[in-house]
Amino acid sequence: MAVFFFVVGLELKREIIGGELSQPKNAVLPLISAVGGMLVPALLYFVINSSGEASNGWGIPMATDIAFALGILYLLGDKVPLSLKIFLTVLAIADDLGAVLVIAIFYTSEIDWSSLLTGAAFMAVLIVSNLIGVRNTVYYAIIGIGGLWLAFLMSGVHATIAAVLAAFTIPANVKISERAFSERLNILLDKFRATEPNNVPTVTPKQSHLLESIRNTTKSALTPLQRLEHAMHPLVAFVIMPIFALSNAGVDLTGDLATQFQSPVTIGIIVGLIFGKVFGVVGFAYVLIKLKWATLPRGMNMGHLVGAGFLAAIGFTMSLFIAGLAFVSPELQSQAKLGILVASVLSGFVGFFIIRWANKKIPSE
């Protein structure tokens, strides 16, 4: 999961520098909606589970599984407004940031301050390296894993926090501008076209040299942050998250299933995710719109907003991860998994059909 949170950190930095989070006016509505989608579920859960070990699970219904939420949205095809995709993406990313803060503050064990200070020193090294122009991602991996991540792991602070911090130190600047890249690439392509072909599958030494120059030029036009994000997305989406989900989603059905459904933990998570997320996301957004502090993004209607609220209620892998931190008792963990799976499946289906219905309300051009 540290790798997952590293990619989340890369996404956050990219959004802050050049994405929707870089424009406060566009980010206000999804950010405030994300806050509502975290506070209301946690409050509802805590009302149902206010004492004992079960009360530690208040952070579980706060989470949104960004991969599943956006995956369902993309299943709806091109009819989904681009503004809705942006809204849900920013909301989910902000939700992930909230989850990171919750883990750091509330689900961290006793802190070893000497190890934490060591981690801070490695963090300073990464920041200085960025400032002086070091762009080698292998260098950042060695310092980030062998120094920052290991120090945080030994400090008692959850190591996923180190992954997010390390991601924020990855350079997000290019070596050459877009115009310089275009001009340089045209020159190299002209030279490549002018070379004599050898009419065999292998290229000539001159062509090989030109192709290497094209590769290096292209690499210089990409930020290390975006190269890493692009390279690691398939690993996270198709390897890490499925393995984590398969190894942690098992529910013990050997006991009385009806009793597990009646458990305050199961009920609290279902109520928190389904009702808390929807009321939090939609309610906070509605208040902002009514007060004229924000406007509903162009192309979206209230049906889209409600559907987004349900998709945000798909906790799944993120909720499972927090449940593992919140509970020691296997019984409570099993109850939490049942609640997470039921709420996530129901929310996904309801959100899908609401957004499909809302798409039909969009005026045809």
C-alpha positions in Angstrom: 0.0 0.0 0.0 3.0 2.3 0.4 3.4 2.1 -3.4 -0.2 2.9 -3.9 0.1 6.0 -1.6 3.2 7.0 -3.5 1.2 7.1 -6.7 -1.5 9.0 -4.9 1.1 11.5 -3.8 2.3 11.9 -7.4 -1.3 12.5 -8.5 -1.8 15.1 -5.8 1.3 17.0 -6.7 0.4 17.0 -10.4 -3.1 18.3 -9.6 -1.8 21.0 -7.3 0.8 22.2 -9.9 -1.1 22.0 -13.1 -4.4 20.3 -12.6 -7.8 21.2 -11.1 -6.4 21.8 -7.6 -4.2 24.6 -9.1 -7.3 26.7 -9.8 -9.1 27.4 -6.4 -12.3 28.5 -8.1 -12.8 25.1 -9.8 -11.6 23.1 -6.8 -13.8 24.7 -4.1 -16.9 22.6 -4.8 -15.3 19.1 -5.0 -12.9 19.9 -2.1 -15.7 21.0 0.3 -17.8 18.1 -0.9 -14.9 15.8 0.0 -14.8 17.3 3.5 -18.5 16.7 3.9 -18.0 13.2 2.6 -15.5 12.5 5.3 -17.1 14.3 8.3 -20.7 13.0 8.0 -19.8 9.3 7.6 -17.4 9.4 10.5 -20.0 11.1 12.7 -22.7 8.7 11.8 -20.4 5.7 12.5 -19.4 7.2 15.9 -23.0 7.7 16.9 -23.6 4.0 16.4 -20.3 2.9 17.9 -19.3 5.4 20.6 -17.4 3.1 22.9 -14.9 0.2 23.1 -12.6 -1.0 20.3 -15.5 -0.6 17.8 -15.3 3.2 18.2 -11.8 3.1 16.6 -13.4 2.3 13.2 -14.8 5.8 12.6 -12.2 6.4 9.9 -13.4 3.4 7.8 -16.5 5.0 6.2 -14.5 8.2 5.4 -12.6 6.5 2.6 -13.3 6.4 -1.2 -11.7 3.8 -3.5 -10.7 6.1 -6.4 -10.0 3.3 -8.8 -13.4 1.6 -8.4 -15.3 4.9 -8.3 -13.7 6.2 -11.5 -13.8 2.8 -13.1 -17.6 2.7 -12.8 -17.9 6.2 -14.1 -15.9 5.3 -17.2 -18.1 2.3 -17.8 -20.9 4.8 -18.6 -18.9 5.9 -21.7 -18.7 9.2 -23.5 -22.2 10.4 -22.4 -20.7 11.2 -18.9 -19.9 15.0 -18.8 -16.2 15.8 -18.6 -17.0 18.1 -15.7 -18.4 15.1 -13.7 -15.2 13.1 -14.3 -13.1 16.1 -13.1 -15.4 16.6 -10.1 -15.2 13.0 -8.9 -11.5 12.8 -9.6 -10.7 15.9 -7.5 -13.1 14.7 -4.8 -11.5 11.2 -4.6 -8.0 12.6 -4.6 -8.9 15.0 -1.8 -10.5 12.1 0.0 -7.3 10.1 -0.3 -5.4 13.1 1.2 -7.8 13.1 4.1 -7.2 9.4 4.6 -3.5 10.0 4.7 -3.9 12.7 7.4 -6.3 10.5 9.4 -3.8 7.6 9.3 -0.9 9.8 10.3 -2.7 11.4 13.2 -5.1 8.8 14.6 -3.9 5.4 13.4 -0.2 5.8 14.3 1.4 3.8 17.1 3.8 5.1 19.7 6.4 7.4 18.0 10.1 6.8 18.1 11.3 10.4 17.8 14.9 9.6 16.9 13.8 7.5 13.9 11.3 10.2 12.9 14.1 12.9 13.0 16.2 10.6 10.8 13.3 10.4 8.4 13.1 14.2 8.4 16.8 14.4 7.6 16.3 12.1 4.6 13.3 14.2 3.6 15.5 17.3 3.7 18.0 15.5 1.4 15.3 14.8 -1.1 14.0 18.3 -1.1 17.5 19.8 -1.6 18.2 17.3 -4.4 15.0 18.5 -6.1 16.0 22.2 -5.7 19.6 21.7 -7.1 18.2 19.9 -10.2 18.7 16.1 -9.5 16.3 14.3 -11.8 17.3 10.7 -11.6 14.3 8.7 -10.4 16.6 5.8 -9.2 18.4 8.2 -6.9 15.0 9.3 -5.4 14.0 5.6 -5.0 17.2 4.7 -3.1 16.9 7.7 -0.7 13.2 7.4 -0.5 13.0 3.7 0.3 16.3 3.0 2.0 16.1 6.2 4.0 12.8 8.0 4.4 10.4 5.0 4.2 12.6 2.8 6.4 13.0 5.5 9.0 9.2 6.2 9.2 8.6 2.4 9.4 10.9 2.2 12.5 9.4 5.4 14.0 5.9 4.1 14.5 4.4 6.6 12.1 2.6 4.6 9.3 5.0 4.1 6.4 2.4 5.1 3.8 2.9 8.7 5.0 6.6 8.5 4.0 5.4 7.4 0.5 3.3 10.5 0.1 6.0 12.8 1.3 8.6 11.1 -1.0 6.2 11.6 -3.9 6.1 15.4 -3.2 9.9 15.6 -3.6 9.9 14.2 -7.1 10.8 16.9 -9.6 7.9 18.3 -11.6 9.8 20.5 -14.1 11.0 19.8 -17.6 14.5 20.3 -19.0 13.3 21.9 -22.3 10.2 23.9 -23.1 7.4 22.7 -25.4 8.6 25.0 -28.2 12.2 23.9 -27.9 11.2 20.3 -27.8 9.1 20.7 -31.0 11.9 22.5 -32.8 14.5 20.0 -31.7 12.3 17.0 -32.6 11.6 18.3 -36.1 15.3 18.7 -36.8 16.0 15.1 -35.6 13.1 13.7 -37.7 14.3 15.6 -40.8 17.8 14.0 -40.3 16.3 10.6 -39.8 14.2 10.9 -43.0 17.4 11.9 -44.8 19.4 8.8 -43.8 19.8 6.0 -46.3 17.6 3.0 -45.3 19.4 -0.4 -45.2 16.2 -2.4 -46.1 16.7 -4.8 -43.2 14.9 -5.0 -39.8 17.8 -3.5 -37.9 18.6 0.2 -38.2 21.9 1.7 -39.3 24.4 3.1 -36.7 23.4 6.7 -37.8 19.7 5.9 -37.4 20.3 4.3 -34.1 22.2 7.5 -32.9 19.3 9.7 -34.1 16.7 7.5 -32.4 18.6 7.7 -29.2 18.7 11.5 -29.5 14.9 11.5 -30.1 14.4 9.4 -27.0 16.6 11.6 -24.8 14.8 14.7 -26.2 11.4 13.2 -25.4 12.6 12.3 -21.9 13.8 15.9 -21.3 10.3 17.2 -22.3 8.6 15.0 -19.6 8.7 15.7 -15.9 10.2 12.9 -13.8 6.9 13.1 -11.8 4.7 12.3 -14.8 7.1 9.6 -16.1 6.9 7.8 -12.7 3.2 8.2 -12.5 2.6 6.9 -16.0 5.0 3.9 -15.4 3.6 3.0 -12.0 -0.1 3.2 -12.7 -0.4 -0.2 -14.3 1.6 -1.8 -11.4 -0.8 -0.3 -8.9 -4.0 -0.8 -10.8 -3.4 -4.4 -12.1 -1.1 -5.9 -9.5 -0.9 -4.2 -6.1 -4.6 -3.2 -5.6 -6.1 -6.6 -6.8 -3.6 -8.5 -4.6 -4.5 -6.3 -1.6 -8.2 -6.6 -2.2 -8.1 -10.4 -2.7 -6.0 -11.0 0.4 -8.0 -8.7 2.6 -11.6 -8.8 1.4 -12.4 -12.3 2.8 -15.4 -12.4 5.1 -15.8 -15.2 7.7 -19.2 -16.7 6.9 -18.9 -19.6 9.3 -20.8 -17.8 12.0 -24.4 -16.5 12.0 -24.6 -14.1 9.0 -27.7 -12.5 10.4 -25.8 -11.7 13.6 -22.9 -10.2 11.7 -25.4 -8.0 9.8 -26.8 -6.8 13.1 -23.4 -5.9 14.5 -23.1 -2.2 15.3 -19.8 -2.1 13.4 -21.4 -3.6 10.2 -24.4 -1.2 10.5 -22.2 1.8 11.3 -20.1 1.2 8.2 -23.0 0.6 5.9 -24.9 3.7 7.2 -21.7 5.8 7.2 -20.7 4.9 3.6 -24.1 4.8 1.9 -26.0 7.5 3.8 -23.1 9.5 5.3 -21.1 9.8 2.0 -24.1 10.8 0.0 -25.5 13.3 2.5 -22.0 14.7 3.1 -21.0 15.1 -0.5 -24.4 16.3 -1.8 -25.4 18.3 1.3 -22.2 20.3 1.5 -22.2 21.0 -2.3 -25.9 22.0 -2.2 -25.3 24.5 0.6 -22.3 26.0 -1.3 -24.4 26.4 -4.4 -27.4 27.9 -2.6 -25.1 30.4 -0.8 -23.6 31.2 -4.3 -20.1 30.4 -3.1 -19.8 27.9 -5.9 -21.6 26.8 -9.0 -22.5 23.4 -10.3 -19.9 22.6 -13.0 -21.1 23.1 -16.6 -22.7 20.0 -18.0 -23.6 18.5 -14.6 -27.1 18.4 -13.1 -28.2 17.5 -9.5 -28.6 13.9 -10.6 -25.0 13.7 -11.5 -24.1 15.2 -8.1 -26.2 12.6 -6.3 -24.6 9.8 -8.4 -21.2 11.1 -7.6 -22.1 10.9 -3.9 -22.9 7.2 -4.3 -19.7 6.5 -6.2 -17.8 8.2 -3.5 -19.3 5.7 -1.1 -17.4 2.9 -2.6 -14.8 2.5 0.1 -13.5 -1.0 -0.7 -9.7 -1.2 -0.7 -9.2 2.1 1.2 -11.7 1.2 3.8 -10.3 -2.3 4.1 -6.9 -0.8 4.7 -8.1 1.5 7.4 -10.1 -1.4 9.0 -6.9 -3.3 9.3 -5.3 -0.4 11.2 -8.4 0.3 13.4 -9.2 -3.2 14.8 -7.1 -5.8 16.4 -10.1 -8.2 17.0 -10.6 -10.7 14.1 -14.3 -10.6 14.8 -14.5 -6.8 14.4 -12.4 -7.0 11.3 -14.7 -9.6 9.7 -17.7 -7.4 10.6 -16.0 -4.4 9.1 -15.2 -6.3 5.9 -18.9 -7.4 5.5 -20.1 -3.8 6.0 -17.5 -2.4 3.5 -18.3 -5.0 0.8 -22.1 -4.6 1.1 -22.0 -0.8 1.1 -19.5 -0.6 -1.7 -21.4 -3.0 -4.0 -24.8 -1.3 -3.3 -23.3 2.2 -3.7 -21.6 1.3 -7.0 -24.9 -0.1 -8.5 -27.0 2.8 -7.3 -24.5 5.4 -8.5 -24.2 3.8 -11.9 -28.0 3.8 -12.6 -28.5 7.3 -11.1 -25.7 8.8 -13.4 -27.1 6.9 -16.4 -30.5 8.4 -15.7 -29.0 11.9 -15.2 -27.2 11.6 -18.6 -30.7 11.3 -20.2 -31.6 14.7 -18.7 -28.8 16.5 -20.5 -30.3 18.6 -23.3 -29.3 17.4 -26.8 -27.3 19.9 -28.9 
